């Protein structure tokens, strides 16, 4: 590994953290923007963006962050609110999937396969970005935040299924993956709490090592089947939410590892992948794709929030957070490029629109529609925990 390159990446992470503090915005967003600037000023080659170790750390960052998001889901809250989560998630998938595909074909003149690929890439919502933002604000501890995270998962599950059905039909490997994953999740749910109770708690960090082993093993199985490692990561987090998710010390240690080392590579690398020359050359197409994603998300999610009885700032805040995209959007775009479904120019425009959708809606949501009543609820809970301690 090139230590000087690693130093540059962590230096950029420090700069992004300072910007986050100075401008009071999410560090996930500043890391993306710093990555865009670094890619343009320093260059992808100097940053070694395509180096295997950089890609690996970025991938691990997305996987562990997605696992933590799943582990934050309270099983009782999900049982009470599964209808809301599915309604929001399905609305957040179908509206941009169909609307963006139509607009890419009608306004940009993309051929049908490229248009459907655009619909898939722009239908996503970013569990990683939403979770990172909610964690900074404390909303991840509220029923409101947990329903949004669950809806994001439902949304992205629709994206995965659409990508597979349209461009990579299910085969024997997919069924093997589903069966093995189901068996593994059952065994982990059954035996992990007892295993940790008997052998955990020491300075050797058995719990963290075991969870990383499970994430890597299931990620390898997902990659072998043609799926993505973040899918079993989120499911594993959900399955262990009732045990691991309640071990606040373990979650805190995993957060330190994730946000201190791993996610800077994930978010910075995502920003550095944007080609500014291609973006400038096709600025009109970029604007069309970004507006297509955001407008169709609003048309799908916002009326659903009203039907579900969301009032005040809850409805626009939920809608804007579900308008974000990053992980599965870039994954779908890269799949289209490597399989000849879209061109390099179309790829640059799609990735730029996906990354912009991680920045613009989140900034607008936190700047103008922040639900302060949920933040006060979080503050009360923290004070109660301190009093009990």
Beta strands, then each sheet from edge to edge (+ up, - down):
end
